[in-house]
Amino acid sequence: MAMATREAYGKALVELGAKNKDVVVLDADLSKSTKTADFQKVYPDRFFNMGISEQDMMVTAAGLATCGKIPFASTFAIFATGRAYEQVRNSIGYPHLNVKIAATHAGITVGEDGATHQSIEDISLMRGIPGMVVINPADAEETRQAIFAAAEHYGPVYIRLGRMAVPDIHDQNYKFELGKGEVIREGKDVAIIATGIMVAIAIEAADKLKEEGIEATVVNIHTIKPIDKDLIVEVAKKTGKVITAEEHNIIGGLGSAVAEVLSEEYPVKIKRIGIKDQFGQSGSPKELLKYYGLTAEGIVKNSKAILKIS
């Protein structure tokens, strides 16, 4: 069943709230969109609408964390990382407080809202803050388990969530492990390392490549920081060629992180698929993904190029 990761976030918060009384939720007047309204209905005394005041929300979350609470500060990704960057860096990151930042509507698939509401720099901004864990789940079950893992981890965590529905990749037997990647498909010709909504698209691309006799390894990197260096090096050694796929600027995101690992540990040829240092545009999510080449066809084309197959 397709479900947006923001929807899964709202459901996970309700489940988590029953198990951990220290969990509190803050929102910047977007609870119907971020789905924290689900938590508000069940635990109204542990929910705080901070209004359209993201900077205040981050500082308040920091204060609650100093009192032993586990705050989930929730808003759109562009506002969580852009408008409130200084508060996240100095009030949460610098003192290494136990705040979880849940950023919905990330990437270009916000759609018609356009460039001002599309966050394609957020991973770059958050992974640059010392001690900040950065998670970008691929589907509903992974989101659910990531929320629980974030609550159990002491320290600041950034969780990137999307607006549009994404297909299920995992079931309840899946075991999310913070900082560990996941091999979804095995193949010897090329490794496709993807994150977030691009994981399902990478699987689709691997199916298309298989029809042409090309075997692709597909890796899900849900935790971009700390990144699973061992797995990235392992698949690079196995295939010798790496494609990265992300719904984010190619500068500072997954592709950059993978390139940093391989340039130091095991240099191989890399092709980064993402938004090529451009702002987003207004359009439907499907139209925008196609415009920026974030499709199975785009991954296939780049895989053939790196393999020098016409």
Phi, psi and omega per residue, in radians:
M1 nan 2.255 3.131
A2 -1.329 2.398 3.123
M3 -2.633 2.438 3.047
A4 -1.217 2.539 -3.140
T5 -1.148 -0.458 3.065
R6 -1.169 -0.602 3.079
E7 -1.127 -0.766 3.126
A8 -1.117 -0.597 3.103
Y9 -1.061 -0.846 3.140
G10 -1.028 -0.751 3.139
K11 -1.177 -0.705 -3.129
A12 -1.134 -0.655 3.129
L13 -1.060 -0.730 3.132
V14 -1.083 -0.774 3.133
E15 -1.131 -0.771 -3.126
L16 -1.151 -0.677 -3.117
G17 -1.044 -0.568 3.128
A18 -1.262 -0.481 -3.073
K19 -1.648 -0.380 -3.082
N20 -2.357 1.866 -3.059
K21 -1.259 -0.222 3.132
D22 -1.446 -0.184 -3.132
V23 -1.267 2.205 3.037
V24 -2.235 2.710 -3.073
V25 -2.198 2.334 3.071
L26 -2.077 2.551 3.126
D27 -2.497 2.629 -3.114
A28 -1.748 0.949 3.063
D29 1.128 0.554 3.139
L30 -2.277 0.460 -2.944
S31 -1.096 -0.497 3.098
K32 -1.217 -0.560 -3.135
S33 -1.488 -0.687 3.132
T34 -1.384 -0.214 3.120
K35 1.298 0.236 3.021
T36 -1.285 -0.179 3.050
A37 -1.033 -0.483 3.087
D38 -1.054 -0.769 3.129
F39 -1.198 -0.726 -3.113
Q40 -1.014 -0.684 -3.116
K41 -1.112 -0.637 -3.067
V42 -1.553 -0.641 -3.065
Y43 -2.233 1.146 -3.059
P44 -1.065 -0.495 -3.126
D45 -1.392 -0.096 3.108
R46 -2.034 0.314 3.133
F47 -2.115 2.392 -3.097
F48 -2.294 2.007 3.025
N49 -1.535 1.948 -3.048
M50 -1.540 0.008 -3.078
G51 1.307 -3.042 -3.132
I52 -1.403 1.317 -2.993
S53 -2.679 1.177 -3.026
E54 -1.078 -0.644 3.130
Q55 -1.077 -0.790 3.098
D56 -1.095 -0.671 -3.124
M57 -1.074 -0.754 -3.112
M58 -1.169 -0.702 3.138
V59 -1.209 -0.676 3.085
T60 -1.121 -0.711 3.084
A61 -1.062 -0.709 3.101
A62 -1.064 -0.759 3.126
G63 -1.102 -0.736 3.104
L64 -1.092 -0.634 3.127
A65 -1.135 -0.609 3.115
T66 -1.187 -0.287 3.119
C67 -1.714 0.188 3.073
G68 1.622 0.023 3.095
K69 -1.414 2.856 3.052
I70 -2.034 1.557 -3.070
P71 -1.391 2.388 2.947
F72 -1.884 1.800 3.132
A73 -1.544 2.114 -2.905
S74 -2.186 2.297 3.025
T75 -2.956 -3.080 3.100
F76 -1.180 2.586 -3.052
A77 -1.036 -0.667 -3.101
I78 -1.106 -0.604 -3.131
F79 -1.456 -0.633 -3.137
A80 -1.109 -0.679 -3.049
T81 -1.767 -0.475 -3.096
G82 -1.597 -1.078 -3.078
R83 -1.137 -0.616 -3.030
A84 -1.900 0.425 -3.039
Y85 -1.028 -0.812 -3.061
E86 -1.099 -0.680 3.133
Q87 -1.205 -0.664 3.109
V88 -1.139 -0.766 -3.100
R89 -1.172 -0.916 -2.969
N90 -1.514 -0.571 -3.064
S91 -1.674 -0.394 -3.136
I92 -1.962 -0.884 -3.074
G93 -1.237 -0.848 -3.054
Y94 -1.063 -0.807 3.078
P95 -1.469 0.064 3.120
H96 0.912 0.991 -3.125
L97 -1.526 2.770 -2.995
N98 -1.506 1.086 -3.115
V99 -1.928 2.395 3.073
K100 -1.893 2.183 -3.136
I101 -1.824 1.959 -3.138
A102 -1.779 1.958 -2.997
A103 -1.948 1.857 -3.121
T104 -1.621 3.018 3.094
H105 1.017 0.656 3.123
A106 -1.393 2.770 3.067
G107 1.366 -2.961 -3.107
I108 -1.499 -0.208 -3.061
T109 -1.344 0.151 2.863
V110 -1.032 -0.545 2.988
G111 1.494 -2.172 -2.979
E112 -1.123 -0.272 3.132
D113 -1.107 -0.389 3.013
G114 1.459 -3.049 -2.969
A115 -1.037 -0.591 -3.085
T116 -1.168 -0.369 -3.131
H117 -1.961 0.090 3.128
Q118 -1.744 2.159 -3.109
S119 -1.787 1.864 3.137
I120 -2.095 0.231 3.099
E121 -2.154 0.006 -2.967
D122 -1.151 -0.679 3.126
I123 -1.098 -0.751 3.128
S124 -1.033 -0.792 -3.123
L125 -1.133 -0.743 -3.050
M126 -1.345 -0.631 -3.130
R127 -1.264 -0.233 3.090
G128 -1.444 -0.174 3.119
I129 -1.509 2.104 -3.109
P130 -0.968 2.302 3.073
G131 1.470 -0.104 -3.125
M132 -1.404 2.172 3.013
V133 -1.472 2.405 -3.099
V134 -2.163 2.096 -3.106
I135 -2.114 2.391 3.125
N136 -2.354 1.485 -3.034
P137 -1.226 2.729 -3.020
A138 -1.690 -0.408 -3.100
D139 -2.723 -3.035 -3.025
A140 -1.139 -0.839 -3.094
E141 -1.137 -0.698 3.117
E142 -1.132 -0.646 3.079
T143 -1.081 -0.832 -3.141
R144 -0.955 -0.873 -3.092
Q145 -1.226 -0.550 3.114
A146 -1.158 -0.637 3.117
I147 -1.136 -0.742 3.086
F148 -1.132 -0.720 3.139
A149 -1.139 -0.664 3.127
A150 -1.117 -0.700 -3.138
A151 -1.157 -0.577 -3.121
E152 -1.395 -0.408 -3.131
H153 -1.436 2.246 3.098
Y154 -1.489 2.150 3.110
G155 2.297 3.033 -3.103
P156 -1.262 2.389 3.134
V157 -2.332 2.350 3.032
Y158 -1.892 2.193 -3.113
I159 -2.079 2.074 -3.059
R160 -1.648 2.183 -3.063
L161 -2.237 2.708 -3.047
G162 -1.962 2.875 -3.130
R163 -1.532 -0.716 -3.013
M164 -1.512 2.720 3.121
A165 -1.196 2.469 3.103
V166 -2.204 2.615 -3.100
P167 -1.223 2.704 3.069
D168 -1.248 2.320 3.025
I169 -1.940 -0.603 -3.055
H170 -1.974 2.695 2.989
D171 -2.006 -2.975 -3.057
Q172 -1.218 -0.195 3.093
N173 -1.405 -0.198 -3.132
Y174 -1.172 2.517 3.127
K175 -2.134 1.842 3.102
F176 -1.321 2.330 3.076
E177 -2.274 2.098 -3.102
L178 -0.992 2.232 3.078
G179 1.472 0.012 -3.133
K180 -2.010 2.249 3.083
G181 -1.399 3.071 -3.058
E182 -2.344 2.224 3.027
V183 -1.521 2.059 -3.112
I184 -1.680 -0.640 3.084
R185 -2.299 2.566 3.074
E186 -1.834 2.348 3.091
G187 -2.800 2.720 -3.014
K188 -1.811 -0.200 -2.969
D189 -1.571 -0.715 -3.088
V190 -2.691 2.583 3.085
A191 -1.883 2.200 3.062
I192 -1.831 1.935 -3.130
I193 -1.809 2.024 -3.011
A194 -2.196 2.879 3.093
T195 -2.524 2.643 3.083
G196 1.078 -2.404 -3.063
I197 -1.144 -0.294 -3.103
M198 -1.334 -0.182 3.138
V199 -1.169 -0.812 3.128
A200 -1.099 -0.650 3.135
I201 -1.219 -0.605 3.089
A202 -1.152 -0.668 3.089
I203 -1.102 -0.758 3.099
E204 -1.054 -0.708 3.123
A205 -1.133 -0.717 3.134
A206 -1.077 -0.634 3.092
D207 -1.119 -0.730 3.139
K208 -1.179 -0.689 3.115
L209 -1.127 -0.660 -3.139
K210 -1.072 -0.631 3.117
E211 -1.088 -0.391 3.133
E212 -1.816 0.231 3.065
G213 1.429 0.262 3.137
I214 -1.840 2.172 -3.102
E215 -1.733 2.076 -3.093
A216 -1.982 2.357 2.918
T217 -1.446 2.351 3.078
V218 -2.011 2.169 -3.123
V219 -2.060 2.315 3.052
N220 -1.725 1.977 3.043
I221 -1.798 1.626 -3.133
H222 -1.437 -0.504 3.095
T223 -1.841 1.881 -3.094
I224 -1.446 -0.405 3.035
K225 -2.610 2.133 -0.042
P226 -1.248 2.403 -3.071
I227 -1.540 2.678 -3.097
D228 -1.427 1.473 -3.097
K229 -1.057 -0.735 -3.069
D230 -1.059 -0.748 -3.116
L231 -1.199 -0.707 3.140
I232 -1.084 -0.779 3.113
V233 -1.136 -0.698 -3.128
E234 -1.038 -0.828 -3.096
V235 -1.296 -0.484 3.065
A236 -1.169 -0.725 3.104
K237 -1.132 -0.617 -3.077
K238 -1.266 -0.685 -3.015
T239 -1.897 -0.521 -3.125
G240 1.364 -0.076 -3.129
K241 -2.524 2.348 -3.027
V242 -2.266 2.312 2.987
I243 -1.954 2.354 2.993
T244 -1.947 2.565 -3.097
A245 -2.398 2.156 -3.106
E246 -2.626 2.619 3.055
E247 -1.629 1.177 -2.980
H248 -2.870 2.802 3.010
N249 -0.968 2.413 3.134
I250 -1.180 -0.238 3.114
I251 -1.560 2.023 3.006
G252 1.588 -0.074 -3.096
G253 -1.742 -2.513 -3.114
L254 -1.038 -0.823 -3.092
G255 -1.021 -0.725 3.109
S256 -1.131 -0.742 -3.116
A257 -1.110 -0.738 3.126
V258 -1.164 -0.728 3.126
A259 -1.088 -0.649 3.112
E260 -1.111 -0.757 -3.138
V261 -1.106 -0.870 -3.034
L262 -1.258 -0.580 3.134
S263 -1.134 -0.493 -3.141
E264 -1.593 -0.571 -2.967
E265 -1.844 -0.671 -3.065
Y266 -2.868 1.414 -3.057
P267 -1.071 2.218 3.016
V268 -2.438 3.004 3.120
K269 -1.244 2.304 -3.101
I270 -2.223 2.460 2.990
K271 -2.179 2.156 -3.109
R272 -1.730 2.143 3.062
I273 -1.821 2.164 -3.139
G274 3.141 -2.823 3.123
I275 -1.530 2.138 -2.929
K276 -1.532 1.308 3.049
D277 0.911 0.808 3.092
Q278 -2.233 2.781 2.939
F279 -1.426 2.812 3.100
G280 -1.352 3.077 3.095
Q281 -2.320 2.987 3.103
S282 -1.481 2.400 3.131
G283 2.968 3.009 3.075
S284 -1.233 2.690 3.116
P285 -0.915 -0.746 -3.115
K286 -1.114 -0.740 3.129
E287 -1.118 -0.716 -3.098
L288 -1.214 -0.708 3.104
L289 -1.050 -0.699 3.125
K290 -1.193 -0.729 -3.097
Y291 -1.053 -0.701 -3.089
Y292 -1.617 0.119 3.081
G293 1.296 0.360 -3.124
L294 -1.615 1.062 -3.069
T295 -2.321 2.913 3.069
A296 -1.047 -0.679 3.132
E297 -1.111 -0.655 3.109
G298 -1.136 -0.707 3.116
I299 -1.183 -0.716 3.109
V300 -1.052 -0.812 -3.126
K301 -1.037 -0.775 -3.135
N302 -1.246 -0.572 3.094
S303 -1.138 -0.749 3.113
K304 -1.138 -0.657 -3.132
A305 -1.125 -0.739 -3.123
I306 -1.251 -0.446 3.078
L307 -1.551 -0.055 -3.124
K308 1.029 0.789 3.076
I309 -1.980 2.199 -3.111
S310 -1.523 nan nan
